[in-house]
Amino acid sequence: MGNLNIDAEFQILMGKNYIDEWKAKPHIPALGMNIYVCVRKWPIFEKEVKEGQIDCVSTANPIIWVGEPKFKVDGITKYI
């Protein structure tokens, strides 16, 4: 049985904004860099899916994208 808690519109919007793997660049050694950003990402857990949560983080070295579902001022229109 499918999850009735997931907002399908937000899930579609998130999917459209995921970063394609082909945009990833080769790993760059950290030597000589002044700022480091580390992200550890794993697939969303089954419990989270059942609660209606959506995977909102997409990564491809050196890009990190975090989406936040929101409503426009009209209270109806959804966007990320």
Backbone hydrogen bonds in HBPLUS format (Angstrom, degrees):
<---DONOR---> <-ACCEPTOR-->    atom                        ^
c    i                          cat <-CA-CA->   ^        H-A-AA   ^      H-
h    n   atom  resd res      DA  || num        DHA   H-A  angle D-A-AA Bond
n    s   type  num  typ     dist DA aas  dist angle  dist       angle   num
A0011-GLN N   A0007-ASP O   3.05 MM   4  6.33 158.9  2.10 153.5 160.3     1
A0012-ILE N   A0008-ALA O   2.95 MM   4  6.15 153.9  2.02 148.8 154.7     2
A0013-LEU N   A0009-GLU O   3.00 MM   4  6.26 162.1  2.04 148.7 153.5     3
A0014-MET N   A0010-PHE O   2.89 MM   4  6.11 160.4  1.93 152.3 157.2     4
A0015-GLY N   A0011-GLN O   3.02 MM   4  6.19 161.2  2.05 144.6 149.8     5
A0016-LYS N   A0012-ILE O   3.04 MM   4  6.31 147.3  2.15 148.8 157.0     6
A0017-ASN N   A0014-MET O   2.96 MM   3  5.23 140.7  2.12 105.1 116.8     7
A0023-LYS N   A0020-ASP O   3.04 MM   3  5.77 164.6  2.07 120.7 125.6     8
A0024-ALA N   A0021-GLU O   2.96 MM   3  5.44 162.2  1.99 116.4 122.3     9
A0025-LYS N   A0061-ASN O   2.59 MM  36  5.49 157.9  1.63 154.3 162.3    10
A0033-MET N   A0030-ALA O   3.09 MM   3  5.54 165.1  2.12 136.2 135.7    11
A0048-GLU N   A0045-PHE O   3.02 MM   3  5.23 119.8  2.40 100.7 115.3    12
A0049-VAL N   A0045-PHE O   3.05 MM   4  6.45 152.8  2.12 151.1 159.2    13
A0050-LYS N   A0046-GLU O   2.95 MM   4  6.23 159.1  2.00 151.4 156.6    14
A0051-GLU N   A0047-LYS O   3.08 MM   4  6.34 134.1  2.30 136.2 148.4    15
A0051-GLU N   A0048-GLU O   3.15 MM   3  5.01 127.3  2.44  90.4 104.3    16
A0053-GLN N   A0048-GLU O   2.95 MM   5  5.36 158.0  2.00 160.1 152.8    17
A0052-GLY N   A0049-VAL O   2.96 MM   3  5.14 157.0  2.02 106.4 113.7    18
A0067-GLY N   A0056-CYS O   2.85 MM  11  5.13 167.6  1.86 154.8 158.1    19
A0058-SER N   A0065-TRP O   2.85 MM   7  5.12 160.9  1.88 152.8 158.1    20
A0065-TRP N   A0058-SER O   2.80 MM   7  5.12 168.0  1.81 166.9 168.1    21
A0060-ALA N   A0063-ILE O   2.94 MM   3  5.18 161.4  1.98 153.3 154.1    22
A0063-ILE N   A0060-ALA O   2.59 MM   3  5.18 154.0  1.65 143.8 137.1    23
A0070-LYS N   A0079-TYR O   2.87 MM   9  5.43 159.6  1.91 170.9 169.7    24
A0079-TYR N   A0070-LYS O   2.93 MM   9  5.43 158.1  1.98 147.8 149.2    25
A0072-LYS N   A0077-THR O   2.76 MM   5  5.39 158.5  1.81 155.8 163.2    26
A0075-GLY N   A0072-LYS O   2.84 MM   3  5.65 166.4  1.86 127.5 132.1    27
